[in-house]
Amino acid sequence: AGMAMSRAPGRAALPSSKDDRVIGSWSYRAGRTYHVRHDTVQGQGLVFEETHSDGREVRGALHSDGEWLTGQLLFQDNGDVLGTVRLQFVEELGSLVSQFQPHGTSGWVEAFASRCEAAEGLQELRSVLGSREQATR
């Protein structure tokens, strides 16, 4: 029983509390952003959403897979499979590790993402200003 007490106070070992830490908007690699939120369509669990630079949306329901939250990502316009994503919150880094496996391959591409509640609006503003700059040249 003594070992069980070594966990941080208030940090329940329930999957829901662990999963809640991944909810939010996350930025990785030069301004790319994805979102993890409660699935309002299915009414349960979490969903991964990202809009690619070409405007295409990908989405996938996430499920617990050991230490990871894993989901198959589908293009929303035609249902094609993009690949599989898995997410893990790393307490020490305060960041979310994401690994992506393109459909039909066996390797995983890893990225570290940081939470971006405030940065999101700034990112949108930058892209608007950036496109104006391009237009005036």
Contacts in CASP RR format, 6 or more apart in sequence:
PFRMAT RR
TARGET T0000
AUTHOR 0000-0000-0000
METHOD contacts of the structure
MODEL  1
AGMAMSRAPGRAALPSSKDDRVIGSWSYRAGRTYHVRHDTVQGQGLVFEE
THSDGREVRGALHSDGEWLTGQLLFQDNGDVLGTVRLQFVEELGSLVSQF
QPHGTSGWVEAFASRCEAAEGLQELRSVLGSREQATR
7 13 0 8 1.000
11 17 0 8 1.000
15 64 0 8 1.000
18 89 0 8 1.000
19 45 0 8 1.000
19 46 0 8 1.000
19 62 0 8 1.000
19 64 0 8 1.000
19 69 0 8 1.000
21 89 0 8 1.000
22 36 0 8 1.000
22 46 0 8 1.000
22 69 0 8 1.000
22 87 0 8 1.000
22 89 0 8 1.000
22 96 0 8 1.000
23 36 0 8 1.000
23 37 0 8 1.000
23 38 0 8 1.000
23 46 0 8 1.000
24 35 0 8 1.000
24 36 0 8 1.000
24 37 0 8 1.000
24 115 0 8 1.000
24 117 0 8 1.000
25 33 0 8 1.000
25 34 0 8 1.000
25 35 0 8 1.000
25 115 0 8 1.000
25 116 0 8 1.000
25 117 0 8 1.000
25 120 0 8 1.000
26 33 0 8 1.000
26 34 0 8 1.000
26 35 0 8 1.000
26 36 0 8 1.000
26 96 0 8 1.000
26 98 0 8 1.000
26 113 0 8 1.000
26 114 0 8 1.000
26 115 0 8 1.000
26 116 0 8 1.000
27 33 0 8 1.000
27 113 0 8 1.000
27 114 0 8 1.000
27 116 0 8 1.000
27 119 0 8 1.000
27 120 0 8 1.000
27 123 0 8 1.000
28 34 0 8 1.000
28 98 0 8 1.000
28 111 0 8 1.000
28 112 0 8 1.000
28 113 0 8 1.000
28 114 0 8 1.000
29 111 0 8 1.000
31 123 0 8 1.000
32 50 0 8 1.000
32 53 0 8 1.000
33 50 0 8 1.000
33 116 0 8 1.000
33 120 0 8 1.000
33 123 0 8 1.000
34 48 0 8 1.000
34 49 0 8 1.000
34 50 0 8 1.000
34 98 0 8 1.000
34 113 0 8 1.000
35 48 0 8 1.000
35 49 0 8 1.000
35 50 0 8 1.000
36 46 0 8 1.000
36 47 0 8 1.000
36 48 0 8 1.000
36 49 0 8 1.000
36 62 0 8 1.000
36 69 0 8 1.000
36 87 0 8 1.000
37 46 0 8 1.000
37 47 0 8 1.000
37 49 0 8 1.000
38 45 0 8 1.000
38 46 0 8 1.000
38 47 0 8 1.000
39 45 0 8 1.000
39 46 0 8 1.000
39 47 0 8 1.000
39 61 0 8 1.000
41 47 0 8 1.000
42 61 0 8 1.000
45 61 0 8 1.000
45 62 0 8 1.000
45 63 0 8 1.000
46 61 0 8 1.000
46 62 0 8 1.000
46 69 0 8 1.000
47 59 0 8 1.000
47 60 0 8 1.000
47 61 0 8 1.000
47 62 0 8 1.000
48 58 0 8 1.000
48 59 0 8 1.000
48 60 0 8 1.000
48 61 0 8 1.000
48 62 0 8 1.000
48 71 0 8 1.000
48 73 0 8 1.000
48 85 0 8 1.000
48 87 0 8 1.000
49 57 0 8 1.000
49 58 0 8 1.000
49 59 0 8 1.000
49 60 0 8 1.000
50 57 0 8 1.000
50 58 0 8 1.000
50 73 0 8 1.000
51 57 0 8 1.000
51 58 0 8 1.000
52 58 0 8 1.000
56 75 0 8 1.000
56 76 0 8 1.000
56 77 0 8 1.000
57 75 0 8 1.000
57 76 0 8 1.000
57 77 0 8 1.000
58 73 0 8 1.000
58 74 0 8 1.000
58 75 0 8 1.000
58 76 0 8 1.000
58 82 0 8 1.000
59 73 0 8 1.000
59 74 0 8 1.000
59 76 0 8 1.000
60 71 0 8 1.000
60 72 0 8 1.000
60 73 0 8 1.000
60 74 0 8 1.000
60 85 0 8 1.000
61 71 0 8 1.000
62 69 0 8 1.000
62 70 0 8 1.000
62 71 0 8 1.000
62 87 0 8 1.000
63 69 0 8 1.000
63 70 0 8 1.000
63 71 0 8 1.000
64 70 0 8 1.000
65 86 0 8 1.000
67 88 0 8 1.000
68 86 0 8 1.000
68 87 0 8 1.000
68 88 0 8 1.000
68 99 0 8 1.000
69 86 0 8 1.000
69 87 0 8 1.000
69 88 0 8 1.000
70 84 0 8 1.000
70 85 0 8 1.000
70 86 0 8 1.000
70 87 0 8 1.000
71 84 0 8 1.000
71 85 0 8 1.000
71 86 0 8 1.000
72 81 0 8 1.000
72 83 0 8 1.000
72 84 0 8 1.000
73 81 0 8 1.000
73 82 0 8 1.000
73 83 0 8 1.000
73 84 0 8 1.000
73 85 0 8 1.000
74 80 0 8 1.000
74 81 0 8 1.000
74 82 0 8 1.000
75 81 0 8 1.000
75 82 0 8 1.000
81 103 0 8 1.000
82 102 0 8 1.000
82 103 0 8 1.000
83 100 0 8 1.000
83 101 0 8 1.000
83 102 0 8 1.000
83 103 0 8 1.000
83 104 0 8 1.000
84 100 0 8 1.000
84 101 0 8 1.000
84 103 0 8 1.000
85 98 0 8 1.000
85 99 0 8 1.000
85 100 0 8 1.000
85 101 0 8 1.000
86 98 0 8 1.000
86 99 0 8 1.000
86 108 0 8 1.000
87 96 0 8 1.000
87 97 0 8 1.000
87 98 0 8 1.000
87 99 0 8 1.000
88 96 0 8 1.000
88 97 0 8 1.000
89 95 0 8 1.000
89 96 0 8 1.000
89 97 0 8 1.000
90 96 0 8 1.000
90 97 0 8 1.000
93 112 0 8 1.000
94 114 0 8 1.000
94 115 0 8 1.000
95 112 0 8 1.000
95 113 0 8 1.000
95 114 0 8 1.000
95 115 0 8 1.000
96 112 0 8 1.000
96 113 0 8 1.000
96 114 0 8 1.000
96 115 0 8 1.000
97 110 0 8 1.000
97 111 0 8 1.000
97 112 0 8 1.000
97 113 0 8 1.000
98 110 0 8 1.000
98 111 0 8 1.000
98 112 0 8 1.000
98 113 0 8 1.000
99 108 0 8 1.000
99 109 0 8 1.000
99 110 0 8 1.000
99 111 0 8 1.000
100 108 0 8 1.000
100 109 0 8 1.000
100 111 0 8 1.000
101 107 0 8 1.000
101 108 0 8 1.000
101 109 0 8 1.000
102 109 0 8 1.000
116 123 0 8 1.000
END
